[in-house]
Amino acid sequence: MAVNRAEQRAATRRALLAEGRRRFAADGYHHVVLADVAGAVGVTKGAAYHHFDSKAGLFRAVVAEVQQELGERVAAEAERYEDLWEQLRAGCRAFLAAGTDPAVRRILLVDAPAVLGWDEWRSLDEESSARHLTDALTALAAAGTIPARPVEPLARLLSGAMNETALWIARGGDPQAAEEALDRLLSGLRTEG
């Protein structure tokens, strides 16, 4: 059965994404050469430019893919629990645990803010894991578990704290200590009673 052009293009794009991801995670954005990525998957540099326009375009696509996967990982971990509070804790813990993943650390937490710029990086984060955090806090506020105040500032505070803590873990910080600190921080959000 012959592979049609659309399938071939899709396979080439997937191969470039996978190789780009591997190299960005291992070497960092500034040490990756798009022609080397293309050569490693058996296509020309022109084919890589056709799919991504530039190394930055490939990196942007890799960041979006890693962000999406992280958001799915966080959501899947949270969904293991019925209790809304336990969902929040599990999702936050899953995010922190991602700091031990070299690809997440290098691509999302170190290079993405610098390469894409803060606003674009935050926008990608909002579309994935930050959205889950806001949804969880909104549900907890509606249930009366946390005060019914605007959740957006709280979501941003927690997101920033977790990004920094994930970086700290990735640089050798103690995951258990981070988890304990997270539990103390979250327990301070609960309403009395």
SVG drawing of the C-alpha trace seen along z (x, -y; Angstrom):
<svg xmlns="http://www.w3.org/2000/svg" viewBox="-20 -39 46 41">
<polyline fill="none" stroke="black" stroke-width="0.4" points="0.0,0.0 1.5,-3.3 1.9,-6.1 0.2,-9.2 1.8,-12.6 -0.2,-13.8 0.8,-10.8 4.4,-11.2 4.3,-14.9 2.8,-14.0 5.4,-11.4 8.2,-13.8 6.8,-16.4 6.5,-13.8 10.1,-12.7 11.4,-16.3 9.5,-17.0 10.8,-13.9 14.4,-14.6 14.1,-18.3 12.7,-17.4 15.5,-14.9 18.2,-17.5 16.6,-20.5 16.3,-18.4 19.8,-17.1 21.7,-20.1 19.6,-23.2 18.1,-25.5 21.2,-27.4 23.3,-24.3 20.8,-22.8 21.3,-23.2 18.2,-22.7 20.2,-21.2 21.5,-18.6 18.0,-17.8 16.9,-17.4 19.9,-15.2 19.2,-12.9 15.8,-12.1 16.9,-11.8 15.4,-15.0 16.8,-18.1 17.1,-21.4 14.6,-22.8 12.1,-20.2 12.6,-21.2 12.0,-24.8 8.9,-23.8 7.4,-22.3 8.6,-24.8 10.0,-28.0 12.9,-28.1 14.6,-26.5 12.5,-28.8 9.4,-27.4 10.5,-23.9 11.2,-24.8 7.8,-26.4 6.1,-23.3 8.2,-21.1 7.3,-23.4 3.6,-23.2 3.8,-19.4 5.7,-19.1 3.3,-21.6 0.3,-19.6 1.7,-16.3 2.5,-17.9 -1.1,-19.3 -2.5,-15.8 -0.2,-14.2 -1.3,-16.6 -5.0,-16.2 -4.7,-12.4 -3.1,-12.3 -5.8,-14.6 -8.6,-12.6 -7.5,-9.5 -9.4,-11.1 -13.0,-12.0 -12.4,-14.5 -11.7,-18.0 -9.1,-18.7 -7.2,-15.5 -7.4,-16.3 -5.7,-19.7 -3.0,-18.1 -2.4,-15.3 -2.2,-17.6 0.2,-19.9 2.4,-17.0 2.4,-15.7 3.5,-19.1 6.3,-19.2 7.4,-15.7 7.8,-16.8 10.8,-18.8 12.7,-15.5 12.0,-15.0 15.1,-16.4 13.0,-17.3 10.4,-19.2 13.1,-21.0 15.3,-22.0 12.6,-22.7 9.8,-24.2 11.4,-25.7 14.8,-26.9 14.8,-27.5 11.2,-28.3 10.8,-31.5 14.1,-32.8 13.7,-31.8 10.0,-32.4 9.7,-35.3 7.7,-35.4 4.3,-36.3 4.4,-33.5 5.6,-31.0 2.8,-32.0 0.3,-31.8 1.3,-28.2 1.3,-27.4 -2.2,-28.9 -3.5,-26.6 -2.3,-23.5 -1.4,-23.1 -2.3,-26.5 -5.8,-26.1 -6.2,-22.9 -5.0,-24.7 -7.5,-27.5 -10.3,-25.0 -9.4,-23.1 -9.4,-26.3 -12.7,-27.4 -14.3,-24.1 -12.9,-24.3 -14.2,-27.8 -17.6,-26.8 -17.6,-23.9 -16.7,-26.1 -13.4,-24.4 -11.4,-27.6 -12.8,-31.1 -14.9,-32.3 -12.6,-35.0 -11.2,-35.6 -9.2,-32.5 -7.0,-34.0 -4.5,-35.7 -4.3,-32.6 -3.8,-30.4 -1.0,-32.7 0.7,-32.6 0.6,-28.9 1.7,-28.4 4.7,-30.7 5.6,-28.9 5.3,-25.5 7.4,-26.5 10.1,-27.7 9.9,-24.6 10.0,-22.3 13.2,-24.1 14.6,-23.7 13.8,-20.0 15.4,-19.7 18.6,-21.3 18.9,-18.7 16.3,-20.0 14.6,-17.4 11.3,-16.3 10.0,-15.1 10.7,-18.4 9.0,-20.2 6.0,-18.0 5.8,-18.7 6.1,-22.5 3.4,-22.2 1.1,-20.5 1.7,-23.2 1.1,-25.9 -2.1,-24.4 -3.5,-23.7 -3.3,-27.4 -5.9,-27.9 -8.6,-25.9 -11.5,-27.6 -12.0,-27.1 -14.5,-24.5"/>
</svg>
